[in-house]
Structures are given as structure tokens and as C-alpha cells.
Amino acid sequence: MKLDWLGEYRLLMEKIIKYANTYARTYRKKMSYGTDILISAAEIQVLEYILENEEKYQNMAEIALRLGVSSSAFSKNVKQMLSKGLLEKYHSVNNKKDVIIQPSALGRSVYSDYCRYVKMDFIDQMEDVLKDVPQDNIDKIVMVLDILADRLINDPEDPTSKELIKIE
């Protein structure tokens, strides 16, 4: 049976689903990614976000929200990364409850090694494919991916998504 509701975007959706499933299967798998440390894609995402936004001194809950991961999953990644020496923990002078995570020197080095690896492994290929695609089209692809991700995070039919639990 052919699913007509996807219309002309069937192949695009098929490829997005294939990528999402493959990524989900390998998200927590520890690999070297051209570094001396085994690290998962989840940990790389955390490190990358922290490096890009370190001057903002965001707390862990803010970073988890921005990455679209649960606070508990984020905390597990941070714990593993702290044990590897990739991150350092700080408290704000004004608020000791807020835990601020910053990259360590080792974290910076590992991320640099990772960047060199992925640049050679697949970013060069992507750039070659996308070099003739107008920026407006890239912007539209980004919007489509945001629509898909936002729908997964904010399921309006999930009755628990807006439920409150009283803290005693």
C-alpha cells in the first residue's frame, strides 16, 4: 500500500527517518571520533554546546532544555564527561544552587581532534553537495527540521506534557 499523505516529500521524509533512526541507534555508542578518548555523540553535543556558549554561564537545566534532552540524561552525560576530565563544575558566586559547567583544557583538545576528524570524514562531502544550494533553500530545510523536532518535543496530545506535580 502506498502512503499518499506524504505526497511529493515521501523520499525526503524517508531519508529524515532513516537518519533519525540511525542516529538514535548510535547516539550513546562510545567511539573515538579521531580522539584519544571514547566519547558518545551525546557527549560531543554537550561539549560543543558548552564551548559555543561558555561565556553565558548557563546552568545545567538551561543547557538541557536548549539541547532538547531531559535533565536526567543531560546530568548523566555531564557526570561521565566530568569523570573523563572533559568538563569542570562551578557554582555562581550569587547562587550556589546553580551548577555551571565549563570545558576543561582536555575537553577543548578532544573537541579540536573531533572537529578535524568529522571535517575529513563527512563535512567535506556535505559541503560539496550543498555548495550550489541557495541559502534560502538551506534556511527552509532548517525550518522543516525545527518543525519535526518541535513536534516531537511538544506533543499536544500528551496529557502529561502540561501536568504539574506538587513539590512537598
ZIZIZI-V776957 format. One record per residue. N is the residue number from 1. RES is the residue in one letter. PHI is phi as a letter, one per 40 degrees, with the letter a starting at -180 (999 if undefined). NEAR is the number of other C-alpha atoms within 12 Angstrom. D_LAST is the distance of its C-alpha to the last C-alpha in Angstrom with 1 decimal. Layout:
n=N res=RES phi=PHI near=NEAR d_last=D_LAST
n=N res=RES phi=PHI near=NEAR d_last=D_LAST
This chain:
n=1 res=M phi=999 near=4 d_last=53.0
n=2 res=K phi=c near=7 d_last=52.7
n=3 res=L phi=c near=12 d_last=49.5
n=4 res=D phi=c near=10 d_last=50.9
n=5 res=W phi=c near=10 d_last=47.6
n=6 res=L phi=c near=12 d_last=47.5
n=7 res=G phi=f near=12 d_last=50.9
n=8 res=E phi=c near=11 d_last=52.4
n=9 res=Y phi=c near=14 d_last=49.2
n=10 res=R phi=d near=15 d_last=49.2
n=11 res=L phi=c near=14 d_last=50.4
n=12 res=L phi=c near=16 d_last=47.9
n=13 res=M phi=c near=20 d_last=45.0
n=14 res=E phi=d near=16 d_last=46.4
n=15 res=K phi=c near=13 d_last=46.5
n=16 res=I phi=c near=19 d_last=43.0
n=17 res=I phi=c near=17 d_last=41.7
n=18 res=K phi=d near=14 d_last=43.9
n=19 res=Y phi=c near=16 d_last=42.5
n=20 res=A phi=c near=18 d_last=38.9
n=21 res=N phi=c near=13 d_last=39.4
n=22 res=T phi=c near=14 d_last=41.3
n=23 res=Y phi=c near=16 d_last=38.8
n=24 res=A phi=c near=15 d_last=35.9
n=25 res=R phi=c near=15 d_last=38.0
n=26 res=T phi=b near=16 d_last=38.7
n=27 res=Y phi=d near=21 d_last=35.5
n=28 res=R phi=b near=22 d_last=34.3
n=29 res=K phi=c near=18 d_last=37.8
n=30 res=K phi=c near=22 d_last=38.8
n=31 res=M phi=b near=19 d_last=42.2
n=32 res=S phi=c near=20 d_last=44.2
n=33 res=Y phi=f near=27 d_last=44.8
n=34 res=G phi=g near=22 d_last=47.6
n=35 res=T phi=b near=24 d_last=45.6
n=36 res=D phi=c near=20 d_last=45.8
n=37 res=I phi=b near=25 d_last=42.1
n=38 res=L phi=c near=22 d_last=40.7
n=39 res=I phi=a near=34 d_last=38.1
n=40 res=S phi=c near=27 d_last=36.5
n=41 res=A phi=c near=25 d_last=36.7
n=42 res=A phi=c near=33 d_last=32.9
n=43 res=E phi=c near=40 d_last=33.3
n=44 res=I phi=c near=40 d_last=36.3
n=45 res=Q phi=c near=28 d_last=34.3
n=46 res=V phi=c near=41 d_last=31.6
n=47 res=L phi=c near=42 d_last=34.4
n=48 res=E phi=c near=27 d_last=36.4
n=49 res=Y phi=c near=30 d_last=33.6
n=50 res=I phi=c near=35 d_last=32.8
n=51 res=L phi=c near=28 d_last=36.5
n=52 res=E phi=c near=18 d_last=37.1
n=53 res=N phi=b near=20 d_last=34.2
n=54 res=E phi=c near=24 d_last=34.0
n=55 res=E phi=c near=14 d_last=34.9
n=56 res=K phi=c near=17 d_last=31.9
n=57 res=Y phi=f near=26 d_last=29.5
n=58 res=Q phi=c near=26 d_last=26.8
n=59 res=N phi=c near=30 d_last=23.5
n=60 res=M phi=c near=35 d_last=22.8
n=61 res=A phi=c near=24 d_last=20.6
n=62 res=E phi=c near=25 d_last=23.5
n=63 res=I phi=c near=36 d_last=26.0
n=64 res=A phi=d near=27 d_last=24.3
n=65 res=L phi=c near=21 d_last=24.1
n=66 res=R phi=c near=21 d_last=27.7
n=67 res=L phi=c near=25 d_last=28.9
n=68 res=G phi=g near=24 d_last=27.2
n=69 res=V phi=b near=24 d_last=25.5
n=70 res=S phi=c near=19 d_last=22.0
n=71 res=S phi=c near=19 d_last=20.1
n=72 res=S phi=c near=16 d_last=20.2
n=73 res=A phi=c near=23 d_last=24.0
n=74 res=F phi=c near=31 d_last=24.6
n=75 res=S phi=c near=27 d_last=22.9
n=76 res=K phi=c near=20 d_last=25.1
n=77 res=N phi=c near=33 d_last=28.2
n=78 res=V phi=c near=38 d_last=27.5
n=79 res=K phi=d near=21 d_last=27.1
n=80 res=Q phi=c near=26 d_last=30.4
n=81 res=M phi=c near=33 d_last=32.1
n=82 res=L phi=c near=24 d_last=31.1
n=83 res=S phi=c near=18 d_last=32.6
n=84 res=K phi=c near=22 d_last=35.8
n=85 res=G phi=g near=24 d_last=36.0
n=86 res=L phi=c near=34 d_last=35.8
n=87 res=L phi=b near=33 d_last=32.9
n=88 res=E phi=b near=26 d_last=31.7
n=89 res=K phi=b near=27 d_last=28.3
n=90 res=Y phi=b near=23 d_last=27.9
n=91 res=H phi=b near=18 d_last=25.4
n=92 res=S phi=c near=17 d_last=26.1
n=93 res=V phi=c near=11 d_last=27.6
n=94 res=N phi=c near=10 d_last=25.5
n=95 res=N phi=a near=12 d_last=22.1
n=96 res=K phi=c near=12 d_last=21.7
n=97 res=K phi=c near=14 d_last=18.5
n=98 res=D phi=c near=19 d_last=20.7
n=99 res=V phi=c near=23 d_last=22.8
n=100 res=I phi=b near=30 d_last=26.2
n=101 res=I phi=b near=39 d_last=28.4
n=102 res=Q phi=b near=36 d_last=32.2
n=103 res=P phi=c near=34 d_last=35.1
n=104 res=S phi=c near=24 d_last=37.2
n=105 res=A phi=c near=17 d_last=41.0
n=106 res=L phi=c near=23 d_last=41.0
n=107 res=G phi=d near=33 d_last=38.6
n=108 res=R phi=c near=26 d_last=41.1
n=109 res=S phi=c near=23 d_last=44.0
n=110 res=V phi=c near=32 d_last=42.5
n=111 res=Y phi=c near=35 d_last=41.7
n=112 res=S phi=c near=22 d_last=45.3
n=113 res=D phi=c near=22 d_last=46.7
n=114 res=Y phi=d near=32 d_last=44.5
n=115 res=C phi=c near=23 d_last=45.8
n=116 res=R phi=c near=18 d_last=49.4
n=117 res=Y phi=c near=19 d_last=48.9
n=118 res=V phi=c near=21 d_last=47.4
n=119 res=K phi=c near=18 d_last=49.9
n=120 res=M phi=c near=16 d_last=52.7
n=121 res=D phi=c near=15 d_last=51.1
n=122 res=F phi=a near=16 d_last=50.2
n=123 res=I phi=c near=17 d_last=49.6
n=124 res=D phi=d near=16 d_last=53.4
n=125 res=Q phi=c near=13 d_last=53.9
n=126 res=M phi=c near=15 d_last=51.3
n=127 res=E phi=c near=15 d_last=52.9
n=128 res=D phi=c near=12 d_last=56.3
n=129 res=V phi=c near=13 d_last=55.2
n=130 res=L phi=c near=15 d_last=53.4
n=131 res=K phi=d near=14 d_last=56.0
n=132 res=D phi=c near=12 d_last=57.8
n=133 res=V phi=c near=15 d_last=54.8
n=134 res=P phi=c near=12 d_last=54.4
n=135 res=Q phi=d near=12 d_last=51.2
n=136 res=D phi=d near=11 d_last=50.5
n=137 res=N phi=c near=14 d_last=50.4
n=138 res=I phi=c near=17 d_last=48.0
n=139 res=D phi=d near=13 d_last=45.8
n=140 res=K phi=c near=14 d_last=45.8
n=141 res=I phi=c near=19 d_last=44.9
n=142 res=V phi=c near=14 d_last=41.9
n=143 res=M phi=c near=14 d_last=40.8
n=144 res=V phi=c near=18 d_last=41.2
n=145 res=L phi=c near=20 d_last=39.1
n=146 res=D phi=c near=16 d_last=36.4
n=147 res=I phi=d near=15 d_last=36.5
n=148 res=L phi=c near=18 d_last=36.2
n=149 res=A phi=c near=19 d_last=33.3
n=150 res=D phi=c near=17 d_last=31.4
n=151 res=R phi=c near=15 d_last=31.9
n=152 res=L phi=c near=17 d_last=30.5
n=153 res=I phi=c near=19 d_last=27.3
n=154 res=N phi=b near=17 d_last=26.8
n=155 res=D phi=c near=15 d_last=27.7
n=156 res=P phi=c near=13 d_last=27.7
n=157 res=E phi=c near=11 d_last=28.0
n=158 res=D phi=c near=12 d_last=24.8
n=159 res=P phi=c near=10 d_last=22.4
n=160 res=T phi=c near=11 d_last=19.4
n=161 res=S phi=c near=13 d_last=20.5
n=162 res=K phi=b near=11 d_last=19.0
n=163 res=E phi=c near=9 d_last=16.0
n=164 res=L phi=b near=8 d_last=12.5
n=165 res=I phi=b near=8 d_last=9.4
n=166 res=K phi=c near=5 d_last=6.2
n=167 res=I phi=c near=4 d_last=3.8
n=168 res=E phi=c near=3 d_last=0.0
